[in-house]
Amino acid sequence: MKLPIPAEEQFRAPAHHERVTSKIGLALAVTFTTCFVTGLLSHLIQHPPGWFFWPSRPIGLYRLTQGLHVISGVASIPLLLAKLWSVYPKLFGRPLVRSLPHALERLSILVLSGAAFFELTTGLLNVAQNYPWGFYFPQVHYAVAWLAIGSILVHVAVKLPIIRRALSRATIEEPPAEGLSRRGFLMTTGLATGVAVVATAGATVPFLRGVSALSWRTGKGTQDLPVNRTAAAAGVTWSPAWRLSVVTPRGTTKFSLDELRALPQTTAELPIACVEGWSQSATWRGISLPTLLKTVGAAPGTAVRVSSSERGGLYGVSMLPGEHTADELTLLALELNGEVLAPDHGFPCRIIAPNRPGVLQTKWVTKLEAL
């Protein structure tokens, strides 16, 4: 027996009311836009165009922006599910296509839903460092983000009259209905979003770590700091013959580890803030970049190319812009939390700079080139 296809008008639950849909959509627009803007900022820091400037202070700014990126992404997941539940009766509207503008509207919704699901799913897997796909995550995630934000703008523009009408209405008494009321559905959605945020935000918000049961990378690792890539995974070994090469227009100066330890040392409390959203502060000790540059006859504020002894990694080379090489808190670190750097944290030396993504805090440094 063939079951009849319900009509859109038969879905009368308060959760499907346009006022509910508009309020959840507004919250989703805020979280998704926050996620997009902070993700775009992280991309620009890692791949800076000529016009882009990123300061070295305040030291925790990247920690804040990338934490917001991941937290707003997590918050978007229950909001997106609630929004789709609220509007799914539209699938039963007839006729399926009323006009060319209506067809374009439906196509934009399809693109929006697919792009949003892709961004949130792959982003969640990225923070767990689980990559069950064959593409390079940062490039594809970045490209689809533009697709998602573009389709959101188109959707909001098309639906703006409905949104304004729904949100401008005075409070109306609801007729008795089965299931959750409009207010109950909104409160449940808000509660689910809050639980998701609190359960994961401890990865970047220190005072929440005691209650964030699902936060990642907050366990104590080597020297009380988590490790994303170990020395073994990077294929790095050390020999007593190791030397750090510092290249300037005047020539190349080489330092042994003992010679680096003999230079003036600076101690700084700086966070490691990773693109996956986790962050943690630590005490670092080493030579400040301005001191090292002056030692070899180069001027602080000169851009420096940093090369690692890591082979085959995507981040074996990084660029330190002038605003960082002029900052006394940018260190060629030799110690972490009062101990000599462990191999997994970059022994014999690594870069630690304020307000930088963790992937650019190059470990196992073997060469510095003043440009």
Stockholm file with secondary structure:
# STOCKHOLM 1.0

chainA/1-371         MKLPIPAEEQFRAPAHHERVTSKIGLALAVTFTTCFVTGLLSHLIQHPPGWFFWPSRPIGLYRLTQGLHVISGVASIPLLLAKLWSVYPKLFGRPLVRSLPHALERLSILVLSGAAFFELTTGLLNVAQNYPWGFYFPQVHYAVAWLAIGSILVHVAVKLPIIRRALSRATIEEPPAEGLSRRGFLMTTGLATGVAVVATAGATVPFLRGVSALSWRTGKGTQDLPVNRTAAAAGVTWSPAWRLSVVTPRGTTKFSLDELRALPQTTAELPIACVEGWSQSATWRGISLPTLLKTVGAAPGTAVRVSSSERGGLYGVSMLPGEHTADELTLLALELNGEVLAPDHGFPCRIIAPNRPGVLQTKWVTKLEAL
#=GR chainA/1-371 SS CCCCCCCGGGCCCGGGSHHHHHHHHHHHHHHHHHHHHHHHHHHHHHSCCTTCCCCSCSTTHHHHHHHHHHHHHHHHHHHHHHHHHHHGGGGGCSSSCCSHHHHHHHHHHHHHHHHHHHHHHHHHHHHTTCCCSSSCHHHHHHHHHHHHHHHHHHHHHHHHHHHHHHHHSCCCCCCCCSSCCHHHHHHHHHHHHHHHHHHHGGGTCGGGTTTCTTCCSCSCCGGGSCCSSCHHHHTCCCCTTCCEEEEETTEEEEECHHHHHHSCCEEEEEEEECTTSCEEEEEEEEEEHHHHHHHTTCCTTCCEEEEESCCSCTTSEEEECHHHHTCTTCEEEEEETTEECCGGGTTTCEEECTTCBGGGSCCSEEEEEEC
#=GC SS_cons         CCCCCCCGGGCCCGGGSHHHHHHHHHHHHHHHHHHHHHHHHHHHHHSCCTTCCCCSCSTTHHHHHHHHHHHHHHHHHHHHHHHHHHHGGGGGCSSSCCSHHHHHHHHHHHHHHHHHHHHHHHHHHHHTTCCCSSSCHHHHHHHHHHHHHHHHHHHHHHHHHHHHHHHHSCCCCCCCCSSCCHHHHHHHHHHHHHHHHHHHGGGTCGGGTTTCTTCCSCSCCGGGSCCSSCHHHHTCCCCTTCCEEEEETTEEEEECHHHHHHSCCEEEEEEEECTTSCEEEEEEEEEEHHHHHHHTTCCTTCCEEEEESCCSCTTSEEEECHHHHTCTTCEEEEEETTEECCGGGTTTCEEECTTCBGGGSCCSEEEEEEC
//
